[in-house]
């Protein structure tokens, strides 16, 4: 196996992931309003422009990210229609991501096409070595996506695209915030501070970037203090007129108090440390006018150390370490009858754990795609992903999508796809006082169909979409009564349907105007129903623990291109929780290369929960300063 990966590394060194979208649900740009129509969406398959993608995909571009009152990727994703972010701690400490009513294990997350899936548990998915200042855009593909991304994209995929070092320069950000409340145990003021640094070097043949981030907080209630350190290095090397090699390496180390995070109320003194290292290399190699070869090799290491009582580690602790190798060989053939995509993926996962044991499993994937794009108004993509897992065997996962342009402003689309989610090692082998794994679990399967209508005119973007999903062998943690431990079972069938409405209105399309307004609104409705089976009488943890109603609104005003005022509102209603409404605001002033800003989240100090018994953050005020030396140079 080592020889196999060494051969793959040679291919990678001498041979960028592909790109593919659809309705622009509240992808509200800031005052500059970037045009995303011809952006190539970055997947690992056939490249398709944003304006022609036949899937429900949302793009959050750089200007939008910079204009929102957020400090982490989970907080940013909470503004996306259909995304249900379940935070246990603020500012990206620990969070689970659910797409369109799914569970936290059913979504795939990538960084520049490199998969972040952790075989231990989906709780580690958001341990990212990337700060917001190093992100160019985020692409969210909703729906079963095996044809595009392989296994574990059961309900969708989130691909984070990092910034490039297009110009030599230095950027910095410092910020601090507080709830102005105190910890009753030590009278310490709850607050946080952070600093981000990013250095770019753009040479004739190489573009290098180094991004550093440090944040720490005394928490927002007892034993929720944290420290978060990130480092990210990127290097884009030109190998000729058309060939290139990209390298990425990142590391994140998070320490946090985990009061009530996993086993409330007994875990008041618990703590956790998570470390993640990521490295990847990918190449863009045009072999001929017809054939393009894009190999990619990546490695991910994760260590998760949980202590139930921080003062007495000997009482109970878990230490999990995972190592994952992933090799992809992607090929695109452009012919007179359309575009063909062919390739394979090999992924090997290792785990060593004091509670899960030691294990490894191998996964092989083979895909074939065809894109018919020879008619100006019609685009059809069809393909399949064949997957072999050393534990669970073979599975073929087909998919198809089609879109047709109706006149100048309207476009209709239809897609159908399949997905598979492999059980994690926690699902299979966990042994603890309140949770017991099940080694007989089968992978989850999903069949998905969606249709929609898009409208686009100068200053206006709107979309309407509807989907149905059928998940079989759904994995749920269940028990007969409250005194028993939880254990996962293949629960049976879960049927989910959803409706999504989105509109983005630019009230002043003249960017030279004194006032520049932009408004956006999205609504998502989800309904889930479980099929009766032998587990129907059990207490369920996840089967119907889904988002039901979500309303997100945004109003942004820019005055004289310098001053910005933004107000954001979110209404969330989940199946097992009371609904709540959050109001956030941001004001900012730009002076050449300097920006001063103030963010205030949860303005009305709403008391709410997102998961378990964890009370979330009340009103929090942050002040910050950004400085970008490359912008100053560009204006000279």
ZAVEX-763266 format. One record per atom (N, C-alpha, C): x, y, z. Coordinates in steps of 0.001 Angstrom, whole numbers, plus 500000, padded with zeros to 6 digits. Atoms other than C-alpha are relative to their C-alpha. Layout:
N
XYZ...
***
This chain:
636
500824498793500000500000500000500000500861501261500000499087498855500006502880502384500727500500500262498588499527499868501383504180501695497221498930500651499132501121499445500761500737502524495845499953501527500124500081498564499798500768505984497390501249500719499504498797499389500555504378506652496380499868500180498488500252499868501438503398505980492772499053501170499746500937498891500147500474508364493228500670501347500192499290498752499764502820511029494581500821500406498794499243499706501219505008510783491506499075500595498942500983499462500938501911511306489322499646501437500359500435498672499567500930514324491415501064501049499724498931499042500170504321515960491129500258500342498545499751499736501410504439515703487334498697500066499185501259499885500758500791515956486316499233501240500446500846499009499484493597521631490636498644499449499887501135500827500277490415520243491306499004500663499076500977499432500920487573520728488827499008500894500684500970499036499513484834523140489131498553499641499559501481500103500404480596522944488927498906500742500746501042499309499191476227525404490590498552500024499524501376499692500432472596526665490547499354501153500748500645498814499484470110528870492455500876500752500992499130499187499174471897531736494165499244500412501256500757499707498799470051531514497486500788500921500915499381499013499133471007534624499432501519500046499906498579499728500183474480534753497972500121501492499771500078498553500117474301538494498689501397500575500105498691499389499962477498540237497755499928501307500783499979498712499314478587543390499539499818501114498990500275498831500829478570546848498032500517499864498584499447500135501341480699545847495074499227499015499150500877500914500712478333543031494138500695499223498894499262500755501005480694540639492331499071499178499123500781500793500935479312538906489234500524498570500021499579501388499853479412535153489851499628499138498800500590500813501061477777534075486604500998499073499324499037500807500750480928532836484892501086499404500887499070500672499097482778531637488003499910498497499771499979501449500161483853528040487503499957499374501388500176500604498692482612525997490435500990498852500159498880500918499814485405523917491914499537498700500633500238501350499513484551520238492196501166499138499559498927500884500436486625517198491352499622499258498726500491500656501203484863516400488096499994500985498831500094499139501171483743518196484886499756501450500419500126498585499672484070521991484982498764500596499341501224499382500500480770523888484646499887501389500606500169498654499446480188527669485011498813500069500968501041499803498995478036528859487906498622500174499361501279499664500619475307530141485568499355498828499282500537501123500764474854526739483889499836498724500823500105501198499167474917524319486816498540499671500282501384500451499825471741522254487245499754499435501397500142500464498629472073521722490980499725501185500912500262498969499008470994523653494049501287500295500746498709499655499419474314525231494848500054501483500307499911498628499528474996528426496783501472500387500091498625499513499939478153530509496480500059501217500906499715498866499129479333532788499276501350500565499582498740499476500511481940535059497731500698500858501051499139499298499050484694537085499368499340501267500550500600498748499542482748540349499520498888499746501007501042500340499039479817538693501297500608499569501332499359500484498777482082536930503794500522501170500838499419498860499294483781540238504650498944500919500590501029499054499558480451542017505207499111499455501107500866500593498992478850539610507705500623500085501396499488499893498629479172539888511524500358498642500585499633501357499594480899536519511926501503499923500236498583500180499688484228535248513255500501498606499664499598501372500290484262531609512082499150499454498858500733500632501098483135529320509271498621499500500446501352500410499589480262527739511293499031501166500124500873498836499900478863531191512082499617500512498615500281499579501373479134532107508394498957499103499344500919500940500634477316528957507256498596500085500585501328499882499400474441529717509644499122500987499245500768499066500817473378532431507155499550499386498672500300500648501275472905529903504337498679499239500087501306500656500019469437528645503406500157498485500061499992501454499889468869525038504496501144499425500797498881500471499184472098524822506519499634500168501476500326499999498588471462523910510154501297499821500784498747500024499250474499524780512291499681499763501470500223500316498593474475523148515729501305500250500760498784499646499271477104524928517824499896499607501465499883500219498569478190523770521252500817501109500654499226498862499521480593526667521589500117501020498891499950498961501031480829530016519769501374500124499361498756499656500677483511531303517403500713498774499425499421501167500658484029527895515781500630498992500922499395500951499053484992526021518955499611498569499671500500501325500383482811522987518189498620500185499384501273499835500697479977522775515684499763498825499067500420501013500967478055520252513596499225500684498879500652499415501167476788521014510090499021498990499409501031500839500589473541519595508712499427500715498777500525499431501231472235520141505187498609499439499725501372500362500371468501520110504389499441498855500843500626500964499110467442518110507432500782498739500275499191501190499762470261515554507470500701500051501348499217500036498776472567514572510317501404500539499737498661499429500131476088515861510998500981499046499327499118500963500667477617512651509570499722499895498498500446500206501375475847513002506199500459501088499037499506498922500858477640516083504848501501499871499813498579500048500329481023516272503154500544501424499971499338498700500048483401519202503662501370499843499369498726500036500710486409519974501455500685501362500101499212498781500130489191522558501314500766499898498688499411500058501344490199523249497708499889498604499392500218501329500550488754519854496810500574498871500822499438501028499123490589517994499610498972499658501074501063500418499099488151515960501711500467500028501454499692499880498574488046516662505448499287498941500833500726501043499281485976513590506373500914499289500998499251500693498962487146512027509641499301498666500272500649501299499788486508508256509995499568499761501441500408500174498604486192508639513786498577500488500219501319499410499765483169510966513838499831501272499188500308498756500683481443513780511978500122501221500881499807498860499097481873515959515082501316500722499715498703499382500284485443516624513853500057500674498636500001499498501373484382517855510401500434501457499903499748498568500082484722521564511235501305500424500665498666499640499500488263521404512666500842500443498804499452499484501253489586523639509902501232500868500243498810499164499863493089525120509529499921501282499175500217498852500876491578528052507584499181501047500740500757498895499420490525531416509014499186500683498901500860499329500973487885533605507336500787500887499042499221499100500853490526536012505998500769499280498907499299500780501023492093533181503975499025499305499048501014500645500837488819532186502245499579500934498871500444499246501163488010533385498725498494499856499797501436500244500095484571531779498538499698498602500545500463501310499554482525528824499762498876499555499082500997500562500910480507526590497436499260498880500727500822500963499280477628524648498977499087499294499011500823500812500896476135521865496849499033499193500845501028500666499196472841520585498279499435498819499228500528501208500614471477517097497633501046498913499904499088501146500120472982513624497250500983500242498862498983499551500953476276514183495455501101498968499780498979501032500213478063510830495019500636500122498625499461499902501354478433511417491278501114501030499903499007498936500052480479514555491948501114499848501038499025500003498905482229513822495246500246498626500624499780501319499428481992510085495999499159499775501247500765500368498807480845508581499301500043501115501042500153499109498846479771510509502422499437501375499664500727498780500369478215513395500428498527499636499856501358500527500068474811511930501276498971501103499798500944498890500107473009515267501659500606501251499376499376498844500619475507517607500045501464500130500367498572499768499789479021519000500068500272501487500107499564498620499803480697522224501210501478500082499653498616499892500468483879523211499385500511501407500295499394498722499643486019526003500882501157500278499054498949499613500945488146527794498272500821501114500638499142499024499326491111529666499731500456501096499036499508498882500802492524532981498535501328499638499337498739500203500709495438533134496098500896501212500187499024498912499852498601535204496343500214500665498638499903499362501312497931537290493221500913501215500016499113498839499882499948540246494525500762499895501316499200500001498787502768540579497053499426501007500996500557499088499013501517542089500279499847499348501354500197500454498639500693541777503942498666500539500501501284499592499427497297541857505655499944499545501449500100500316498577496495541883509367498628500404500520501258499681499341493429541906511578500146499735501487500075500213498560492998542331515324498576500305500443501363499783499533489740542138517241499875499538501453500285500373498623488305541816520723498515500209500252501423499891499729484839541309522145499649499495501379500438500427498686482794540643525241498481500026500075501418499938499651479325539939526582499771500942501172500017499121498831480185542240529548499324499335501204500432500759498841479124539478531919501221499317500612498859500576499303481344537744534466499721498561500423500058501369499512482093534163535422499844500045501525500264499926498551480574533728538873500999499208500822499038500807499240483263531182539815501283500745500306498743499276499767486170533647539509499890501497499716500269498586500292484579537028538595500769500518498778499296499589501214486543537054535319498986500415498936500868499514501058484975539046532478500057499057498800500038500829501201483831536874529584500392500860498784499568499239501166485599538019526423500874499166499093499110500682500929487731537075523450500886501001499287499076499195500797490695538423521497500530499124498883499463500771501110492172537412518182500850500844499078499159499339500989494721538246515526500172499071498809499771500734501250495058537156511873501087500709499218498953499466500862498112537627509670500038499199498704499904500695501293498415536828505981501047500702499151498916499457500823501556537312503872499983499326498639500001500510501371501584536923500069501302500353499306498864499741500878504503536600497696499642499525498608500357500334501380503723536711493970501211500206499102498859499942500896506693535865491784499609499672498572500272500285501406507016535141488078499452498589499807500422501389500179506536531376488521499344499399501233500559500567498777505346530926492068499167501037500741500851499170499154502583532332494277499907499317501364499960500597498672503081531688497993499175500831500977500811499322498991500824532496500920500162499290501339499933500518498645501219532068504665498973500750500842501052499399499179498213532679506935500085499438501409499930500382498598498403532630510735498806500596500734501155499529499251495524532944513158500090499509501439500063500366498583495250532985516950498790500677500627501116499421499246492126533473519050499876499255501318500213500614498710491355532828522660498882500740500726501140499428499306488462533432525019499907499422501399500297500490498660487545533156528659498641499323500048501266500697500104484262531681527440498811500925500088501221499217499851480671532788527821499139499478501157500554500549498766479687530606530830501074499093500598498976500759499287481527528342533280500594498887499122499232501028500701484225526108531705499661499927498511500124499968501466483805527215528083501135500814499370498847499280500542487152529009527667500659499169498900499342500731501078489127528128524535501216500754499501498867499454500749492316528699522564500027499306498649500073500535501356492401528258518779501143500588499177498861499563500802495590528415516670499976499293498646500023500547501359495728527942512872501203500501499214498962499600500946498440527997510239499700499338498661500282500504501342497991527602506486501068500522499045499008499631501015500649527577503765499546499476498648500368500398501356499938527520500026501085500445499028499012499677501031502187527496496983499460499531498655500424500318501364501072527641493361501192500191499082498799499978500839503883526785490966499623499786498542500242500135501436503666527367487219501064499088499395499084500953500629505187524460485296500181500260498512499941499664501417504819526110481904498869500955499685501031499054500418502356528137479881498626499614500527501336500445499590499358526007480903500015499056501199499945500971498917500580523545483538500303500666501341499760499443498668500586524185487276499931498909501051500008500898498851501148522464490613499649500819501229500431499320498782499364523521493802500335499130501206499698500690498752500515522617497306499332500732501146500685499422498840498635523166500565500384499213501243499757500650498709499502522434504202499407500876501088500621499235498934497605523447507312499963499226501303500040500613498673497453522801511050499106500858500895500835499302499041494884523694513710500056499256501328499967500552498647495065523156517483498964500754500831501082499386499240491935523805519577499916499348501376500239500429498616491689523532523387498740500698500490501201499329499519488295524153524945499364499233501159500829500577498966486230523588528033498699499539499390501144500626500662483324521300527123498834499783500957501083500087499030480793521982529878498652499804499301501310500292500572477546520312528796500004499633498534499935500218501444478790519599525270499471498630499584500314501357500462478265515821525161499212499157501009500612500881498997477005514336528462499459500792501182500566499166498942475120517007530411499015499187500848499281498942499265474770517535533288501273499525500668498854500555499286477578515232534439501346500460499511498705499631500587480287516734532201500348501473500214499756498591499721480479520162533816501481500346499993498553499744499909484264519812534254500772499385498832499310500655501120485075518175530899500773501000499149499224499175500919487615519491528415500418499151498800499638500721501222488795518586524919501096500750499264498970499457500886491782519110522647499917499268498673500052500587501338491597518555518886501104500623499157498940499549500898494551518775516508499793499367498627500173500493501367494270518464512731501120500533499124498987499626500991497019518475510109499522499556498631500451500278501370496278518615506390501093500372499016499058499701501081498541518432503331499442499454498701500504500456501287497667518166499674500797500582498849499356499548501230499188518461496209499103499624498828500821500274501180497291518734492940500631500693498802499388499463501210498284519416489371498965500149498904500824499781501191496663520759486222500892499754498796499123500442501089498118518997483176499228499803498697500563500229501335496731519561479680500930499077499205499192500959500765497981516497477791499908500293498503500229499637501398496474517579474467498853500997499964501130499086500130493764519858473105498712499371500514501207500725499603491231517196474070500077499540501459499860500698498725492599515565477222500697500871501037499407499316498847493254517274480592500055499034501171499768500925498896494716515290483483500230500815501275499890499263498750494329516502487082500121499021501176499823500880498831495815514241489786500019500804501300500006499349498693495482515034493477500318498977501082499621500865498890497079513508496571499893500807501290500150499274498740496216514460500159500185499061501190499831500725498732496889513408503754499362500835501108500622499315498864494899514258506894500241499203501274499792500603498677495814513562510531499121500730500999500832499381498975493466514163513452500207499290501332499923500540498650493889513692517192498940500676500855501091499510499165490911514050519522500199499441501413499743500406498615491602513983523286498928500620500892501111499542499160488569514229525563500191499495501426499877500341498585488750514289529390498690500344500693501310499813499386485523513849531334500067500947501201499783499088498863486810515532534523501427500523499884498670499463500313489709517852533738500950499929501182499153500090498815490985517754537338500421498559500294499721501414499751490954513906537304499921499219498684500033500694501291491858512549533842499871498486500122500024501455499847492148509036535260498576499452500107501385500477499873488356508856535796499485499496498668500436500430501331487557508745532065500568500949498952499519499202501118489225509940528889500021499174498727499920500624501317489179509177525173501119500655499206498954499496500890492171509514522843499864499267498663500169500571501327491520508966519143500994500655499039499129499483501046494025509338516303499614499351498673500326500515501332493156509002512609501000500518498976499140499647501130495321509031509484499278499598498720500724500262501240493780509301506027500842500438498808499359499715501285495442509108502597498934499964498910500991499957501080493488510047499482500696500379498696499435499753501325494551509856495838498887500051498975500967499885501088492464511062492891500729500206498684499497499833501354493223510756489191498812500393499120501149499462500721490756512986487321500387500352498572499749499757501413490533513222483539498764500608499340501069499389500779488452515425481220500342499913498525499832500119501456487979514788477498498952500871499323500902499123500732486456517568475371499933499563498544500179500524501346485028516154472132498910500783499273501019499325500811482711517275469352498585499619500413501344500425499586479791515390470932499736500305501485500177499665498597480282516705474474501273499779500794498857500136499102482593516494477477499860498732500834499985501234499227483558513230479175500936500172501196499150500025498822484933512831482679500217498564500440499650501358499573486745509675483816501057500093501095498978499964498974488736508930486911499796498974501085500077500934498880489397506968490056500520500664501254499576499513498696489937507564493749500348498811500878499620501015499018491750505482496366500207500696501335499969499357498689491318506317500044500229498942501067499720500933498915492825504534503038499901500729501330500251499400498702491715505270506601500550499106501115499453500696498834493553504299509808499477500669501265500388499444498714492443504717513399500681499232501113499468500594498778494039504102516795499342500730501161500805499374498967491872504700519844499935499101501226500099500789498781491679503636523483498590499436500207501368500513499856487894503131523158499453499373498728500460500551501277487456502295519446500921498914499465499044500995500460490491500066519056500823500505498822499211499689501185492771499947516022499342499368498784500605500542501212491567499492512477500406500785498779499795499305501261491928500407508842499021499441498980500858500434501089489743500235505773500372500766498733499614499459501296490287500888502089498757500258499170501134499644500843487936502606499681500505500336498599499680499719501395488155502603495868498756500532499305501116499442500749485964504764493671500366500206498543499812499825501437485557504881489903498810500802499469501112499199500503483521507516488082500112500213498502500092499655501415482382508268484544498856500997499850501003498961500210480475511378483429499970500414498537500147499445501343479135512817480214499175501270500100500703498723500011478081516438479686499680500377498568500447499582501336476011517331476646499743501496500042500076498541499950476523521042476042500052500631498614499908499515501378476166521439472266498809500841499576501128499123500265472816523265472406500065501181500959499771498793499214472882526859473646499107500100501232500944499847498899469820526584475924499890498760500888500161501267499287470169522982477118501353499472500475498814500660499476472747521327479355499550498763500768500336501262499347472523517669480435501289499329500452498862500733499455474986515831482689499509498680500572500369501323499500474830512123483434501267499237500361498817500751499606477192509774485210499722499078501161500138500935498883477828507248487941501333499888500725498830500234499162480241506598490792499882498587500557499974501377499488481106502954491530500994499935501151499173499970498804482460502464495029500185498591500565499711501255499309484184499489496659500683500320501322499415499844498678484861499481500401500403498640500536499472501287499546486975496755501999499143499358501090500881500533498963484390496367504797498586499769499475501413500019500383481059497044503066499744499584498547500189500514501352481659495905499478499661501062498975500261499166501172480384497365496188498693500771500111501224499218500163477843500095495488500169500893498773499994499127501175476992501907492216499010501122500243500782498817499646475675505456492639499861500910498786500185499193501203474255507062489476499381501361500290500633498697499867473022510616488904499843500661498645500250499269501241471649512929486212499447501366500346500610498682499840470814516620485926499842500643498629500282499319501262469386518826483186499471501393500295500481498635499871468737522535482756499687500579498643500418499403501272466954524542480084499677501468500237500212498567499872466932528308479587498728500407499280501268499533500553463465529787479075500098501507499769499872498586500285463943533093477341501270500590500581498811499275499585466358535711478623500263499908501497499842499857498558465712535638482363499698498740500803500431501168499240464342532203483334500796498756499608499340501277500234465977528802483689499347498959500903500555501098499208464420525517484830501046498895500087499048501083499842466380522545486163499349498831500719500450501235499364465852518978487296501220499125500224498891500924499770468294516596488930499550498868500900500247501186499177468217513145490455501344499360500293498709500562499643471051511551492358499895499034501157499920500981498920472145508974494899501217500305500870498885499779499095474455508965497887500146498853500976499708501035499013476063506689500432500825500608501134499230499560498841477321507355503973500493498774500747499413501129499293479731504890505572499916500234501506499993499838498539479356504262509320501379500431500488498732499604499405482035505979511387500455498943501001499499500935498988484236504098513828499273500201501331500814499771498805482229505744516622498686499231499899501227500777500209479045504245515139500244498510500239499752501445500012480676500828514900500531499461501331499234500629498922482888500390517946500060500776501316499851499194498793482392503077520606499551499233501247500347500601498718482349501894524239500120501070501076500012498984498969481299504331526928498836499782500943501064500194499009478993504710529943498607500280499456501330499644500508476146506219527882499820499717498513500082500299501427476909505090524304500754498699499705499381501268500394477675501648522806499847499848498492500045500145501446478577501067519156499339498717499546500637501174500609477170498470516764500800499601498769499099500418501084479638496589514550499252499398498813500773500602501077476785495176512405499305501036499108500659498957500781475751498519510906500312499882498511499841499909501443475263498894507143500069501477499589499957498603500451475975502084505143498598500543499722501233499315500367473180504606504686499969500221498490500182499760501434471769505028501162498944501091499834500974498941500250469904508026499736499701500094498510500450499693501348467864508623496593499364501387500047500329498579499910467282512292495811499516500505498651500479499359501226465255514253493249499617501431500335500231498577499754464950518018492904499673500695498688500303499156501158463463520560490499499897501438500462500048498604499599463487524323490427499950500948498828500086498910500969463131527629488623500868501140500495499151498857499678465636530484488520499607501201499154500266498748500719465090534112487569501152500950500267498897499062499852467824536632486921499849501146499023500024498778500778467700540207485702500882500994500700499105499021499388469837543256486332499465500446501350500395499587498671469644543828490058499127499028500750500918500929499350467350540877490817500431498562499724499780501436500119468053537194491472498985499298500889500992500715499211465390534749492625500001498542499589500051501431500297464934530982492832498940499323500851500959500848499312462379528396493830500384498560499715499636501398500207463265524731494379499261499107500986500684500999499173461651521591495777500758498688499861499294501278500067463283518266496699499286498950500829500422501156499217462404514799497968501208499079500155498885500897499720464927512482499613499488498779500762500368501268499359464522508838500605501280499346500504498792500569499386467165507556503044499670498633500575500194501358499497467300503805503617501191499586500853498983500420499024469271501997506344500511501196500807499652498803499233469220505320508191500585499605501361499328500322498743471640505156511146499563500995501066500452499162498901470109506469514353500419499364501319499684500478498658471188506203517984498680499908500769501302500239499381468235504677519861500172499239501315500055500807498780467275503078523187498543499769500379501364500364499616464216501451524787499431500912501080500460499071498973464031503733527834501167500880500418499002498978499685465911506657529342501165499460500819498938500545499160467968504445531687501054499242499195499071500779500815469623502504528845500992500902499279499068499239500834472709503612526869499493500087498564500328499868501425472319504854523293500796498973499202499300500903500923473197502389520511499484500250498587500456499739501372473127502991516729499377498760499367500668501049500761470792500910514555499711500523498595500519499623501317469916500895510883498488500132500153501347499709499528466626502546511745498914499645498988501009500258501025464872501869508436500016501108498970500107498996501049463603504479506001499562501344500575500358498646499621463432508240506441499721500784498719500384499203501165461575510405503914500014501470500371499877498569499752462414514098503736499642500762498739500290499114501118461013516813501496500195501431500449499721498621499633461777520494501345499717500973498882500273498907500929460918523789499699500901501163500367499096498881499756463320526702499298499666501152499066500236498763500742462593530283498192501123500973500309498908499055499778465295532898497707499858501183499063500026498784500819465453536486496440501099500936500467498932499050499736468277538991496227499734501223499133500401498802500734467423542570495260500994501120500239499076498879499951469918545303494459499210501270499698500841498837500160468030548555495041500702501155499298499261498941500681470779550723493572501149499357499248498989500723500790472752549177490729501173500882499616498921499075500298474915552263490273500952500057501185499058500068498876477968551622492438500630501353500309499489498661499735478906555333492128498991500864500750501031499247499305475702556386493860500412500279501436499703499636498618475794558095497247499620498868500948500468501124499190473775555226498754499910498754499127500078501280500703474031551592497729499293499002500907500799500917499198471329549225499028500010498611499388500183501366500462471095545497498813499228499227501057500840500745499068468519543180500367499872498569499524500158501412500340468078539415500491499087499304500977500919500744499149465532536972501835499940498553499521500178501414500340465372533159501930499066499343501004500863500797499128462831530744503328500180498527499651499854501440500181463321526990503805498997499268500887500932500841499250460665524487504834500404498544499797499597501398500060461609520877505663499012499145500785500889500945499327459437517913506588500593498607499888499441501356499976460691514469507627498979499040500594500921501031499528458750511255508161500734498670500021499333501288499902460083507925509399499005498876499748500825501177500282458762504584508230499941499106501235500147500888498854457405502232510879500778498696499767499283501269500075459691499247511551500206499466501411499823500617498678460968497123514436500590500957501026499416499035499065462687500188515947499054501167500281500884498840499928459627502460515790499621500364501427500372499702498627458898502171519525501142500504500859498826499581499230462407503176520599500101501523500082499703498571499889463567506588521778501069500325498957499113499665501113465250508232518798500774501279500295499178498821499767468117510718518906500066500911498781499774499187501189468425511879515290498908499916498933500906500249501121465565510518513105499166501217499634500835498832500275463321513578513449500525501243500709499351498851499358465789516014514989500476500969498922499614499221501167465723518269511952499431501417500038500508498660500223465241521874510941498640499912499305501319499976500637461617522665510011499779501275499189500187498715500657461313526359509211501219500877500247498857499096499888464118528790508505499755501211499104500164498749500742463821532433507450501222500870500265498791499193499873466930534518506783499825501261499169500110498732500703466849538196505867501217500863500220498810499165499909469574540711505170499774501321499291500058498666500590469717544447504508501357500652500196498653499443499956472984546149503644500008501361499320499915498641500528473628549862503104501452500441499996498654499443500115476879551384501839499865501473499619500063498558500226477379555138501958501350500474499483498806499401500625479896556801499638501153499001499905499000501066500157481720553472499239500923499837501208499102500028498843483259553970502689499345499416501248500655500347498749480670553320505366498937498939499731500921501110500207478672550140505712499193499735501268500893500390498909475677549264507860499246498763499531500685501232500360474301545722507787499186499470501164500867500610498993471405544141509662499554498644499471500336501358500396470771540385509562499056499395501026500967500649499118467883538376510975499837498546499600500188501434500242467421534610511332498899499472500908501011500728499240464342532686512391500237498520499790499761501437500074464935529008513196498934499262500808500892500891499269462403526368514131500421498569499714499600501391500143463592522803514755498940499099500617501042500946499600461538519681515401499880499888501516500029500237498564462522519232519055500347501231500837499615498793499289463277522858519979499008501123499697500815498816500239461358526105520374500651500872498937499452499101501011461737528597517560500658501204500680499356498805499483463953531631518074500359500918498843499638498993500997464829534835516230501264500711500481498743499331499679468363536249516176500169501226499109499695498774500730469272539795515154501476500317500180498584499651499982472858540663514247500205501287499204499736498745500710474382543940513050501504500219499854498600499662500248477634545248511619500073501420499452499685498697500589478962548744510997501502500018499729498587499983500385482258549409509224500312501295499272499509498824500698484308552309507917501321499644499336498802500329500770486949551949505176500756501265499642499131498877500330489876554355504781501243499449499315498917500559500799492183553257501971500265498552500401499660501384499674493910550138503349499557499595501397500396500267498618492346550331506825498482499911500093501428500123499721488928549140507949499794499862501500500425500105498617487382549693511379498575499452500009501334500580499997484334547644512294499562499646501412500610500451498758481963546725515093498900499011499645501022501027500179479873543537515175499242499807501302500803500313498828477007542893517545499067498851499644500824501173500277475429539439517568498989499782501120501104500251499072472175538399519233499636501286500754500285498684499448471122542003519762498950499980501103501091500030499025467985541087521708500253499021501141499588500886498902469882538666524012499041498814500183500904501140499975467676535697523107500685498805500654499498501217499388468135532581525238499532498819499157500375501084500904468222529550522936501026498881500061499125501162500088469758526125522334500025499505498561499868500565501337471070524528519156500159498492500029499864501448499885471882521043520390500092499629501477499931500480498634471478519044523585499474501013501005500394499077498942471280521089526756500936501199500083498988498949499998473879523667525742499351501359499737500506498643500258472692527290526199501009500772499157499105499299500910474080529489523461500262501432500458499486498681499664475739532879523515498903501060499945500896498849500016473748536008524429500609501131499186499470498842500732474523539518523199501521500066500141498536499936500008478188539860522194500432501130499069499502498865500778479944543013520994501479499808499706498599500134500411483199542865519012500427501249499242499389498895500734485473545645517755501250499478499314498848500507500729488118545084515107500593501012499047499282499161500960490658546639512776500694499097498990499326500717501078491873545353509412500930500959499263499038499210500772494914546562507496500548499131498876499568500752501177495858545468503978501025500823499236498919499261500663499222546640502651499940499848498491500063500208501447498625545142499187498996500948499350500958499036500539495561547397498696500626501383499884499344498696500010497640550454499565500963500104498829499065500018501121500284549464497012499263500109498680500753500014501250497648548852494323499453501371499645500593498691500262496269552405494676501044501046499638498950499009500292499634554119494188500212500113498495
***
